[in-house]
Amino acid sequence: MNEKIQSYIDETLLPTVYHQLDTWVSASHDEFLESQSFLVEMSETFNDIYQEKKLSLQCDFALLDDWRRDLDRMTGRIQFEKENIMLKKKPAQLILKGAGRLLGTMNQSNNMLYNQYKKYVENETYEEVTASIANKLFLPFELFEKGLSQDVSSFFQGAIQEVKDTIAETETIIQNGKESLDNMRSNPEVFYDPLKLFEINLLQQEFSLQAKKDYSRTG
């Protein structure tokens, strides 16, 4: 029975699981590409506002390679510990086992025991054995699933951190600007005199330029 189970896992179950998971990874790749395209458009919009290449918002596609490597490992040949299928402590099994010891030496009883075992094997649900094998087989996949949320977060981590850094930098610039404005309002004389001198100098240059134009016309 254990050999049959191993054969079914290797030839039927694992290839089916691998195909389904491979399809899922390919679909995830397409979803990630759409997200990356959206972030690139967003970064271009902000770069136009900043008038410089301020953001790139690149995501980490190496995550998909990690997933494929993990799935290849999990869907490779699995050697599980053999199950003690027919020696569980159930009443029917204990009775058959005891009867086998008592009647096994009697040739005329062998056929009867065979029929009883056959009937039991055909009608047994094997729920306990099935649950035990399933738990062992799918434990790696359950652990993989539990880590998906963190994996997806890591895919966007670089872009998210870039946005956070840009926000912090912009807030610092705004704060510095506010402080400079408050300083100007509190000490207008510091800025007024230089501005006044600049205005006077500008007027002098305009008068000088106008005078040269008038002289050229009269000359």
GUKERO-317125 format. One record per residue: residue in three letters; x, y, z of N, C-alpha, C, O in turn. Coordinates in nm, 2 decimals. Atoms other than C-alpha are relative to their C-alpha. Layout:
BEGIN
rest	nx	ny	nz	cax	cay	caz	cx	cy	cz	ox	oy	oz
Ala	X	Y	Z	X	Y	Z	X	Y	Z	X	Y	Z
...
This chain:
BEGIN
rest	nx	ny	nz	cax	cay	caz	cx	cy	cz	ox	oy	oz
Met	0.08	-0.12	0.00	0.00	0.00	0.00	0.09	0.13	0.00	0.06	0.22	-0.07
Asn	-0.09	-0.12	0.00	0.28	0.24	0.08	0.07	0.02	-0.13	0.09	0.14	-0.17
Glu	-0.06	-0.02	0.14	0.44	0.17	-0.26	-0.10	0.06	-0.09	-0.06	0.14	-0.18
Lys	0.11	-0.05	0.09	0.11	0.24	-0.43	-0.02	0.15	0.03	-0.03	0.23	-0.06
Ile	0.02	-0.14	-0.04	0.08	0.57	-0.23	0.12	0.08	-0.06	0.10	0.19	-0.12
Gln	-0.12	-0.07	0.05	0.44	0.67	-0.33	-0.01	0.01	-0.15	0.02	0.12	-0.20
Ser	0.02	-0.01	0.14	0.37	0.59	-0.69	-0.10	0.10	-0.04	-0.08	0.18	-0.14
Tyr	0.11	-0.09	0.03	0.05	0.79	-0.69	0.05	0.15	0.02	0.02	0.23	-0.06
Ile	-0.06	-0.13	-0.02	0.23	1.09	-0.54	0.09	0.04	-0.10	0.09	0.16	-0.15
Asp	-0.10	-0.03	0.10	0.52	1.08	-0.78	-0.06	0.02	-0.14	-0.02	0.11	-0.21
Glu	0.04	0.00	0.14	0.33	1.01	-1.10	-0.13	0.08	-0.03	-0.15	0.12	-0.14
Thr	0.13	-0.07	0.02	-0.01	1.18	-1.05	-0.01	0.13	0.08	-0.03	0.24	0.02
Leu	0.03	-0.12	-0.09	-0.03	1.42	-0.75	0.10	0.11	-0.03	0.06	0.22	-0.05
Leu	-0.10	-0.11	0.01	0.30	1.61	-0.77	0.01	0.07	-0.14	0.02	0.19	-0.15
Pro	0.01	-0.07	0.13	0.29	1.67	-1.15	-0.12	0.09	-0.01	-0.11	0.20	-0.07
Thr	0.12	-0.08	0.01	-0.06	1.80	-1.12	0.01	0.13	0.09	-0.02	0.24	0.04
Val	-0.02	-0.12	-0.09	0.03	2.03	-0.82	0.10	0.09	-0.07	0.08	0.22	-0.06
Tyr	-0.10	-0.08	0.06	0.34	2.15	-1.01	-0.06	0.08	-0.11	-0.03	0.20	-0.12
His	0.06	-0.07	0.12	0.14	2.24	-1.32	-0.09	0.12	0.05	-0.09	0.23	0.00
Gln	0.09	-0.11	-0.06	-0.12	2.44	-1.11	0.08	0.11	0.06	0.05	0.23	0.04
Leu	-0.08	-0.10	-0.07	0.15	2.62	-0.91	0.08	0.08	-0.11	0.10	0.20	-0.09
Asp	-0.07	-0.07	0.11	0.35	2.70	-1.23	-0.09	0.10	-0.07	-0.05	0.21	-0.10
Thr	0.10	-0.09	0.06	0.03	2.85	-1.38	-0.02	0.12	0.09	-0.03	0.23	0.04
Trp	0.03	-0.10	-0.10	-0.02	3.05	-1.06	0.12	0.10	0.00	0.10	0.22	0.00
Val	-0.12	-0.09	0.00	0.34	3.19	-1.07	0.00	0.08	-0.13	0.03	0.20	-0.12
Ser	0.00	-0.07	0.13	0.30	3.29	-1.44	-0.11	0.11	0.01	-0.08	0.22	-0.03
Ala	0.11	-0.10	-0.02	-0.03	3.47	-1.35	0.05	0.11	0.09	0.02	0.23	0.07
Ser	-0.06	-0.10	-0.09	0.15	3.64	-1.06	0.10	0.09	-0.07	0.10	0.21	-0.04
His	-0.09	-0.08	0.07	0.42	3.75	-1.29	-0.07	0.11	-0.09	-0.02	0.23	-0.09
Asp	0.07	-0.10	0.08	0.17	3.92	-1.52	-0.06	0.11	0.09	-0.06	0.23	0.05
Glu	0.05	-0.09	-0.09	0.01	4.09	-1.22	0.11	0.10	0.05	0.09	0.22	0.06
Phe	-0.12	-0.08	-0.04	0.35	4.22	-1.10	0.04	0.09	-0.11	0.08	0.21	-0.08
Leu	-0.03	-0.08	0.12	0.42	4.35	-1.45	-0.09	0.12	-0.01	-0.05	0.23	-0.03
Glu	0.10	-0.11	0.00	0.10	4.56	-1.44	0.03	0.10	0.11	0.02	0.22	0.09
Ser	-0.03	-0.08	-0.11	0.19	4.69	-1.10	0.13	0.09	-0.03	0.13	0.21	0.00
Gln	-0.12	-0.07	0.03	0.54	4.78	-1.22	-0.02	0.11	-0.10	0.03	0.22	-0.09
Ser	0.04	-0.10	0.11	0.40	4.96	-1.53	-0.07	0.12	0.06	-0.04	0.23	0.03
Phe	0.07	-0.11	-0.06	0.17	5.17	-1.31	0.10	0.08	0.08	0.09	0.21	0.08
Leu	-0.10	-0.07	-0.08	0.46	5.26	-1.08	0.09	0.08	-0.09	0.13	0.20	-0.05
Val	-0.09	-0.07	0.10	0.68	5.36	-1.38	-0.07	0.13	-0.05	-0.01	0.24	-0.05
Glu	0.08	-0.12	0.05	0.40	5.59	-1.51	-0.01	0.10	0.12	0.00	0.22	0.09
Met	0.01	-0.09	-0.11	0.36	5.74	-1.16	0.13	0.07	0.02	0.14	0.19	0.04
Ser	-0.14	-0.06	-0.02	0.74	5.80	-1.13	0.02	0.11	-0.11	0.08	0.21	-0.08
Glu	-0.02	-0.09	0.11	0.74	5.97	-1.47	-0.08	0.13	0.03	-0.03	0.24	0.00
Thr	0.08	-0.11	-0.03	0.46	6.20	-1.36	0.07	0.09	0.10	0.08	0.21	0.09
Phe	-0.06	-0.08	-0.11	0.64	6.31	-1.04	0.14	0.05	-0.05	0.18	0.16	-0.01
Asn	-0.12	-0.05	0.05	0.97	6.34	-1.23	-0.02	0.13	-0.09	0.06	0.22	-0.09
Asp	0.04	-0.12	0.08	0.80	6.59	-1.47	-0.02	0.12	0.10	0.01	0.23	0.07
Ile	0.02	-0.11	-0.10	0.69	6.79	-1.16	0.13	0.05	0.06	0.15	0.17	0.07
Tyr	-0.13	-0.03	-0.06	1.03	6.78	-1.00	0.10	0.06	-0.11	0.20	0.12	-0.07
Gln	-0.09	-0.03	0.11	1.19	6.84	-1.35	0.14	-0.06	0.02	0.24	0.00	-0.01
Glu	-0.12	0.08	-0.02	1.45	6.58	-1.26	-0.04	-0.14	0.02	-0.15	-0.17	0.06
Lys	0.03	0.14	-0.02	1.48	6.21	-1.24	0.01	-0.03	0.15	0.11	-0.08	0.20
Lys	0.01	0.01	-0.14	1.37	6.19	-0.88	-0.04	-0.14	0.05	0.02	-0.19	0.15
Leu	0.05	0.14	-0.03	1.19	5.85	-0.87	0.02	-0.10	-0.11	0.01	-0.06	-0.23
Ser	0.00	0.11	0.10	1.23	5.52	-1.04	-0.10	-0.11	0.03	-0.16	-0.17	-0.06
Leu	0.11	0.09	-0.05	1.00	5.30	-0.83	0.01	-0.14	-0.06	-0.09	-0.19	-0.11
Gln	-0.02	0.13	0.05	1.15	4.97	-0.93	-0.03	-0.11	0.10	0.01	-0.10	0.22
Cys	0.04	0.11	-0.09	1.02	4.64	-0.78	0.10	-0.11	-0.02	0.18	-0.12	-0.11
Asp	-0.10	0.11	0.00	1.21	4.32	-0.70	-0.06	-0.12	-0.06	-0.13	-0.20	0.01
Phe	0.06	0.12	0.07	1.12	4.06	-0.96	0.08	-0.13	0.03	0.04	-0.23	-0.01
Ala	-0.07	0.12	-0.04	1.38	3.82	-0.81	-0.09	-0.09	0.09	-0.06	-0.20	0.10
Leu	0.10	0.07	-0.08	1.09	3.72	-0.59	-0.05	-0.12	-0.08	-0.07	-0.23	-0.02
Leu	0.06	0.11	0.09	0.95	3.51	-0.88	0.10	-0.11	-0.01	0.06	-0.23	-0.01
Asp	-0.10	0.11	0.01	1.28	3.32	-0.92	0.00	-0.08	0.13	0.02	-0.20	0.13
Asp	0.00	0.07	-0.13	1.27	3.24	-0.54	-0.12	-0.09	0.01	-0.11	-0.20	0.06
Trp	0.12	0.08	0.00	0.91	3.12	-0.58	0.02	-0.13	-0.08	-0.02	-0.24	-0.04
Arg	-0.02	0.12	0.09	1.00	2.89	-0.87	0.09	-0.10	0.06	0.07	-0.22	0.05
Arg	-0.10	0.09	-0.06	1.30	2.75	-0.69	-0.07	-0.08	0.12	-0.05	-0.20	0.13
Asp	0.07	0.06	-0.11	1.08	2.68	-0.38	-0.10	-0.11	-0.05	-0.11	-0.22	0.01
Leu	0.10	0.09	0.06	0.81	2.52	-0.59	0.06	-0.13	-0.06	0.01	-0.24	-0.05
Asp	-0.08	0.11	0.06	1.06	2.30	-0.78	0.04	-0.10	0.11	0.03	-0.22	0.10
Arg	-0.04	0.08	-0.11	1.19	2.18	-0.45	-0.12	-0.08	0.07	-0.10	-0.19	0.10
Met	0.11	0.06	-0.07	0.85	2.11	-0.30	-0.07	-0.10	-0.08	-0.14	-0.19	-0.03
Thr	0.08	0.09	0.08	0.71	1.93	-0.60	0.10	-0.11	-0.06	0.06	-0.18	-0.15
Gly	-0.09	0.11	0.04	1.02	1.71	-0.66	-0.04	-0.13	0.07	-0.14	-0.13	0.14
Arg	0.03	0.13	-0.06	1.02	1.35	-0.55	0.00	0.01	0.15	0.10	0.06	0.21
Ile	0.01	-0.01	-0.15	0.90	1.33	-0.19	0.00	-0.14	0.06	-0.08	-0.23	0.02
Gln	-0.01	0.13	-0.07	1.00	1.04	0.03	-0.06	0.02	0.14	0.00	0.08	0.23
Phe	0.07	-0.01	-0.13	0.75	1.02	0.32	0.02	-0.13	0.08	0.04	-0.23	0.03
Glu	-0.01	0.12	-0.09	0.77	0.79	0.62	-0.12	-0.09	-0.02	-0.23	-0.05	-0.02
Lys	0.10	0.09	0.03	0.58	0.48	0.55	-0.10	-0.01	0.12	-0.07	0.00	0.24
Glu	0.11	0.01	-0.09	0.24	0.45	0.72	-0.03	-0.14	0.04	-0.02	-0.23	-0.04
Asn	0.03	0.13	-0.05	0.15	0.16	0.94	-0.15	-0.02	-0.02	-0.23	-0.01	0.07
Ile	0.14	-0.01	0.04	-0.18	0.12	0.75	-0.09	-0.10	0.06	-0.20	-0.07	0.11
Met	0.09	0.11	-0.05	-0.32	-0.21	0.86	0.02	-0.05	0.14	-0.03	-0.15	0.18
Leu	-0.03	0.04	-0.14	-0.19	-0.22	1.22	-0.05	0.11	0.09	0.02	0.13	0.20
Lys	0.05	-0.10	-0.09	-0.39	0.06	1.37	-0.09	-0.07	0.11	-0.13	-0.18	0.09
Lys	0.07	0.06	-0.12	-0.56	0.00	1.70	-0.15	0.03	-0.01	-0.21	0.10	0.07
Lys	0.15	-0.01	0.02	-0.92	-0.03	1.57	-0.05	-0.14	0.03	0.01	-0.24	0.01
Pro	0.05	0.13	-0.04	-1.15	-0.30	1.69	0.00	-0.11	-0.11	0.04	-0.22	-0.09
Ala	0.01	0.10	0.11	-1.20	-0.47	1.35	0.14	-0.05	-0.03	0.16	-0.17	-0.06
Gln	-0.13	0.05	0.03	-0.83	-0.48	1.29	0.06	-0.09	0.11	0.13	-0.19	0.08
Leu	-0.05	0.09	-0.11	-0.75	-0.62	1.63	-0.06	-0.14	0.00	0.00	-0.24	0.02
Ile	0.07	0.13	0.01	-1.01	-0.89	1.58	0.06	-0.08	-0.11	0.09	-0.20	-0.09
Leu	-0.06	0.07	0.11	-0.87	-0.98	1.24	0.14	-0.05	0.03	0.19	-0.16	0.00
Lys	-0.13	0.04	-0.04	-0.52	-0.98	1.38	0.00	-0.12	0.09	0.08	-0.21	0.08
Gly	0.00	0.12	-0.09	-0.61	-1.21	1.67	-0.05	-0.12	-0.07	0.00	-0.23	-0.04
Ala	0.05	0.12	0.07	-0.81	-1.44	1.44	0.11	-0.05	-0.09	0.12	-0.18	-0.10
Gly	-0.11	0.04	0.09	-0.51	-1.45	1.21	0.10	-0.09	0.08	0.15	-0.19	0.03
Arg	-0.09	0.07	-0.08	-0.29	-1.57	1.49	-0.06	-0.14	0.04	0.01	-0.24	0.05
Leu	0.06	0.13	-0.05	-0.54	-1.83	1.61	-0.03	-0.10	-0.11	-0.01	-0.22	-0.10
Leu	0.04	0.09	0.11	-0.65	-1.96	1.27	0.10	-0.01	-0.11	0.09	-0.09	-0.20
Gly	-0.09	0.00	0.11	-0.35	-1.89	1.06	0.07	-0.13	-0.03	0.11	-0.16	-0.14
Thr	-0.06	0.13	0.02	-0.21	-2.23	1.12	-0.09	-0.11	-0.06	-0.04	-0.22	-0.10
Met	0.09	0.09	0.06	-0.52	-2.40	0.99	-0.02	0.03	-0.14	-0.07	0.14	-0.18
Asn	0.01	-0.03	0.14	-0.51	-2.43	0.62	-0.14	0.03	-0.05	-0.17	0.11	-0.13
Gln	0.14	-0.02	0.04	-0.89	-2.46	0.59	-0.05	0.14	0.04	-0.15	0.18	-0.02
Ser	0.05	-0.13	-0.04	-0.92	-2.12	0.76	0.07	0.11	-0.08	0.02	0.23	-0.07
Asn	-0.07	-0.11	0.07	-0.68	-1.93	0.53	-0.09	0.07	-0.10	-0.08	0.19	-0.11
Asn	0.09	-0.06	0.10	-0.94	-1.87	0.26	-0.10	0.09	0.07	-0.13	0.20	0.02
Met	0.10	-0.08	-0.07	-1.19	-1.74	0.52	0.07	0.13	0.05	0.01	0.24	0.04
Leu	-0.08	-0.12	-0.04	-0.92	-1.50	0.66	0.02	0.09	-0.11	0.01	0.21	-0.10
Tyr	-0.03	-0.08	0.12	-0.83	-1.39	0.32	-0.13	0.09	-0.04	-0.12	0.20	-0.07
Asn	0.12	-0.07	0.04	-1.19	-1.30	0.24	-0.04	0.11	0.10	-0.09	0.22	0.06
Gln	0.03	-0.10	-0.10	-1.23	-1.12	0.57	0.09	0.13	-0.01	0.05	0.24	0.00
Tyr	-0.09	-0.11	0.03	-0.92	-0.91	0.51	-0.03	0.08	-0.12	-0.03	0.20	-0.12
Lys	0.03	-0.06	0.12	-1.02	-0.84	0.16	-0.13	0.09	0.02	-0.13	0.20	-0.03
Lys	0.13	-0.08	-0.02	-1.37	-0.72	0.27	0.04	0.12	0.09	-0.01	0.23	0.06
Tyr	-0.04	-0.11	-0.09	-1.21	-0.51	0.54	0.08	0.11	-0.08	0.05	0.23	-0.07
Val	-0.08	-0.09	0.08	-0.96	-0.35	0.30	-0.08	0.08	-0.10	-0.06	0.20	-0.12
Glu	0.09	-0.07	0.09	-1.23	-0.27	0.05	-0.09	0.10	0.06	-0.13	0.20	0.00
Asn	0.10	-0.09	-0.07	-1.46	-0.11	0.30	0.05	0.10	0.09	-0.02	0.19	0.14
Glu	-0.06	-0.09	-0.09	-1.22	0.07	0.52	0.02	0.14	-0.07	0.05	0.15	-0.18
Thr	-0.01	-0.13	0.05	-1.22	0.45	0.48	0.14	0.06	0.00	0.17	0.15	-0.09
Tyr	-0.14	-0.05	-0.02	-0.85	0.51	0.58	0.01	0.15	0.02	0.10	0.21	-0.02
Glu	0.00	-0.14	-0.03	-0.94	0.85	0.70	0.12	0.05	0.08	0.18	0.15	0.06
Glu	-0.11	-0.03	-0.09	-0.67	0.85	0.97	0.13	0.00	-0.08	0.21	0.09	-0.06
Val	-0.12	0.01	0.08	-0.40	0.74	0.73	0.01	0.11	-0.10	0.11	0.17	-0.12
Thr	0.00	-0.10	0.10	-0.51	0.98	0.46	0.03	0.14	0.06	0.11	0.21	0.00
Ala	-0.03	-0.13	-0.07	-0.50	1.27	0.71	0.14	0.01	0.03	0.21	0.12	0.02
Ser	-0.14	0.00	-0.04	-0.16	1.17	0.83	0.09	0.03	-0.12	0.19	0.11	-0.11
Ile	-0.08	-0.02	0.13	-0.02	1.15	0.47	-0.01	0.14	-0.05	0.08	0.21	-0.09
Ala	0.02	-0.14	0.05	-0.18	1.48	0.37	0.07	0.10	0.08	0.12	0.20	0.03
Asn	-0.06	-0.10	-0.09	-0.05	1.66	0.67	0.15	0.01	-0.03	0.21	0.12	-0.03
Lys	-0.15	0.00	0.03	0.31	1.55	0.60	0.03	0.05	-0.14	0.13	0.13	-0.16
Leu	-0.03	-0.04	0.13	0.28	1.61	0.23	-0.02	0.15	-0.03	0.06	0.21	-0.10
Phe	0.03	-0.14	0.03	0.13	1.95	0.23	0.05	0.10	0.10	0.03	0.22	0.09
Leu	-0.06	-0.09	-0.10	0.31	2.10	0.53	0.09	0.10	-0.06	0.08	0.22	-0.03
Pro	-0.09	-0.11	0.07	0.58	2.27	0.31	-0.08	0.10	-0.08	-0.05	0.22	-0.08
Phe	0.09	-0.09	0.08	0.30	2.42	0.09	-0.07	0.09	0.10	-0.09	0.21	0.06
Glu	0.07	-0.08	-0.10	0.12	2.55	0.40	0.10	0.11	0.05	0.06	0.23	0.07
Leu	-0.10	-0.10	-0.04	0.44	2.72	0.52	0.03	0.10	-0.11	0.05	0.22	-0.08
Phe	-0.02	-0.09	0.11	0.50	2.86	0.18	-0.11	0.10	-0.01	-0.09	0.22	-0.04
Glu	0.11	-0.08	0.00	0.15	3.00	0.18	0.00	0.11	0.11	-0.03	0.23	0.08
Lys	0.00	-0.10	-0.11	0.19	3.17	0.52	0.10	0.11	-0.03	0.09	0.22	0.03
Gly	-0.10	-0.11	0.03	0.50	3.36	0.38	-0.03	0.08	-0.12	0.04	0.17	-0.15
Leu	0.02	-0.07	0.13	0.33	3.49	0.07	-0.03	0.15	0.03	0.02	0.24	-0.05
Ser	0.03	-0.14	-0.03	0.21	3.81	0.24	0.13	0.08	0.01	0.14	0.19	-0.04
Gln	-0.13	-0.06	-0.02	0.56	3.90	0.35	0.08	0.01	-0.13	0.15	0.10	-0.16
Asp	-0.07	0.00	0.13	0.70	3.80	0.00	-0.05	0.11	-0.09	0.03	0.18	-0.15
Val	0.06	-0.11	0.09	0.46	4.04	-0.18	0.04	0.13	0.05	0.07	0.22	-0.03
Ser	-0.05	-0.13	-0.06	0.55	4.32	0.06	0.14	0.03	-0.04	0.18	0.14	-0.07
Ser	-0.14	-0.02	0.04	0.92	4.26	-0.02	0.01	0.04	-0.14	0.11	0.11	-0.18
Phe	0.00	-0.04	0.14	0.84	4.29	-0.39	-0.01	0.15	-0.02	0.06	0.21	-0.11
Phe	0.02	-0.14	0.01	0.72	4.65	-0.34	0.09	0.08	0.10	0.09	0.20	0.09
Gln	-0.07	-0.07	-0.11	0.96	4.73	-0.05	0.09	0.11	-0.06	0.10	0.22	0.00
Gly	-0.09	-0.10	0.06	1.22	4.92	-0.27	-0.07	0.12	-0.04	-0.03	0.23	-0.01
Ala	0.08	-0.12	0.04	0.96	5.14	-0.43	-0.07	0.07	0.11	-0.07	0.20	0.11
Ile	0.06	-0.07	-0.12	0.78	5.21	-0.10	0.10	0.08	0.07	0.07	0.19	0.11
Gln	-0.11	-0.07	-0.08	1.11	5.30	0.07	0.04	0.13	-0.08	0.07	0.23	-0.02
Glu	-0.03	-0.12	0.08	1.19	5.54	-0.22	-0.10	0.11	0.01	-0.06	0.22	0.02
Val	0.11	-0.10	-0.02	0.86	5.71	-0.19	0.01	0.06	0.14	0.00	0.19	0.16
Lys	-0.02	-0.05	-0.14	0.91	5.74	0.19	0.11	0.10	0.01	0.10	0.21	0.07
Asp	-0.11	-0.09	-0.01	1.25	5.89	0.15	-0.02	0.13	-0.07	0.02	0.24	-0.03
Thr	0.03	-0.12	0.07	1.13	6.14	-0.11	-0.10	0.09	0.08	-0.09	0.21	0.08
Ile	0.09	-0.07	-0.08	0.84	6.24	0.11	0.07	0.07	0.12	0.05	0.19	0.15
Ala	-0.07	-0.06	-0.12	1.07	6.30	0.41	0.09	0.11	-0.05	0.10	0.21	0.01
Glu	-0.08	-0.10	0.05	1.31	6.50	0.19	-0.08	0.13	-0.04	-0.04	0.24	-0.01
Thr	0.08	-0.12	0.04	1.03	6.72	0.05	-0.06	0.07	0.13	-0.06	0.19	0.13
Glu	0.05	-0.06	-0.12	0.89	6.77	0.40	0.11	0.09	0.07	0.08	0.19	0.12
Thr	-0.11	-0.08	-0.05	1.23	6.89	0.51	0.02	0.13	-0.08	0.04	0.24	-0.02
Ile	-0.01	-0.13	0.08	1.25	7.14	0.22	-0.11	0.09	0.03	-0.08	0.21	0.04
Ile	0.12	-0.09	-0.04	0.90	7.27	0.30	0.02	0.06	0.13	0.00	0.18	0.15
Gln	-0.02	-0.05	-0.13	0.99	7.31	0.66	0.11	0.11	0.00	0.09	0.21	0.07
Asn	-0.11	-0.11	0.01	1.31	7.50	0.58	-0.05	0.12	-0.07	-0.02	0.23	-0.02
Gly	0.06	-0.11	0.06	1.11	7.72	0.35	-0.09	0.08	0.09	-0.09	0.20	0.09
Lys	0.09	-0.07	-0.10	0.86	7.80	0.62	0.08	0.07	0.10	0.05	0.19	0.14
Glu	-0.08	-0.07	-0.09	1.13	7.88	0.86	0.07	0.13	-0.06	0.08	0.23	0.01
Ser	-0.06	-0.12	0.07	1.30	8.12	0.61	-0.11	0.11	-0.01	-0.08	0.22	0.00
Leu	0.11	-0.10	0.01	0.96	8.29	0.55	-0.03	0.06	0.13	-0.05	0.18	0.14
Asp	0.02	-0.06	-0.13	0.90	8.33	0.92	0.11	0.09	0.04	0.09	0.20	0.10
Asn	-0.12	-0.09	-0.03	1.25	8.48	0.95	-0.02	0.13	-0.07	0.02	0.23	-0.02
Met	0.02	-0.13	0.08	1.17	8.73	0.68	-0.11	0.08	0.06	-0.09	0.21	0.06
Arg	0.11	-0.08	-0.05	0.85	8.83	0.84	0.04	0.06	0.14	0.00	0.17	0.17
Ser	-0.05	-0.05	-0.13	1.02	8.86	1.18	0.11	0.11	-0.01	0.12	0.20	0.08
Asn	-0.11	-0.09	0.02	1.32	9.06	1.05	0.00	0.06	-0.14	0.08	0.03	-0.22
Pro	0.01	-0.05	0.13	1.21	9.25	0.74	0.11	0.09	-0.04	0.15	0.10	-0.16
Glu	-0.10	-0.10	0.04	1.49	9.50	0.76	0.12	-0.08	-0.06	0.20	-0.02	-0.13
Val	-0.11	0.08	0.05	1.74	9.22	0.69	-0.01	-0.02	-0.15	0.09	-0.02	-0.22
Phe	0.02	0.03	0.14	1.59	9.16	0.35	-0.04	0.13	-0.08	-0.02	0.13	-0.20
Tyr	0.05	-0.12	0.07	1.44	9.50	0.28	0.11	0.08	-0.07	0.10	0.12	-0.18
Asp	-0.10	-0.08	0.05	1.76	9.70	0.24	0.07	-0.06	-0.13	0.08	0.01	-0.23
Pro	-0.06	0.06	0.12	1.93	9.46	-0.01	-0.10	0.00	-0.12	-0.05	0.03	-0.23
Leu	0.09	-0.01	0.11	1.61	9.45	-0.21	-0.02	0.14	-0.05	-0.03	0.16	-0.17
Lys	0.02	-0.14	0.05	1.58	9.82	-0.22	0.12	0.04	-0.08	0.11	0.11	-0.18
Leu	-0.12	-0.04	0.08	1.94	9.86	-0.34	-0.01	-0.07	-0.13	0.04	-0.01	-0.23
Phe	0.01	0.07	0.13	1.87	9.60	-0.61	-0.10	0.07	-0.09	-0.07	0.09	-0.21
Glu	0.09	-0.08	0.08	1.57	9.80	-0.72	0.06	0.13	-0.06	0.04	0.16	-0.17
Ile	-0.07	-0.12	0.05	1.77	10.12	-0.74	0.10	-0.03	-0.11	0.10	0.04	-0.21
Asn	-0.10	0.04	0.10	2.04	9.95	-0.93	-0.06	-0.03	-0.13	-0.02	0.00	-0.24
Leu	0.07	0.04	0.12	1.79	9.81	-1.17	-0.06	0.12	-0.07	-0.05	0.13	-0.20
Leu	0.05	-0.12	0.06	1.63	10.15	-1.23	0.11	0.08	-0.07	0.09	0.14	-0.17
Gln	-0.11	-0.07	0.06	1.97	10.31	-1.29	0.04	-0.07	-0.14	0.07	0.01	-0.23
Gln	-0.04	0.07	0.13	2.05	10.04	-1.56	-0.11	0.03	-0.10	-0.07	0.05	-0.22
Glu	0.11	-0.03	0.10	1.71	10.11	-1.72	0.01	0.14	-0.05	0.00	0.16	-0.17
Phe	-0.02	-0.14	0.04	1.77	10.49	-1.72	0.12	0.01	-0.10	0.11	0.08	-0.20
Ser	-0.12	-0.01	0.08	2.11	10.44	-1.86	-0.02	-0.06	-0.14	0.03	0.00	-0.24
Leu	0.03	0.06	0.13	1.99	10.21	-2.14	-0.09	0.09	-0.08	-0.07	0.10	-0.20
Gln	0.09	-0.09	0.07	1.71	10.45	-2.23	0.07	0.12	-0.05	0.04	0.17	-0.16
Ala	-0.07	-0.12	0.04	1.95	10.74	-2.24	0.09	-0.03	-0.12	0.10	0.05	-0.21
Lys	-0.09	0.04	0.11	2.18	10.55	-2.48	-0.09	-0.01	-0.13	-0.05	0.03	-0.23
Lys	0.09	0.01	0.12	1.88	10.48	-2.71	-0.04	0.14	-0.05	-0.04	0.16	-0.17
Asp	0.04	-0.13	0.04	1.77	10.85	-2.70	0.12	0.07	-0.07	0.10	0.15	-0.17
Tyr	-0.12	-0.07	0.06	2.13	10.97	-2.78	0.02	-0.05	-0.14	0.06	0.02	-0.23
Ser	-0.02	0.06	0.13	2.15	10.73	-3.07	-0.10	0.06	-0.10	-0.07	0.07	-0.22
Arg	0.10	-0.06	0.09	1.83	10.87	-3.22	0.03	0.14	-0.04	0.02	0.18	-0.16
Thr	-0.03	-0.14	0.03	1.93	11.23	-3.19	0.13	0.02	-0.07	0.15	0.11	-0.15
Gly	-0.13	-0.02	0.07	2.28	11.17	-3.31	-0.01	-0.03	-0.14	0.09	-0.03	-0.22
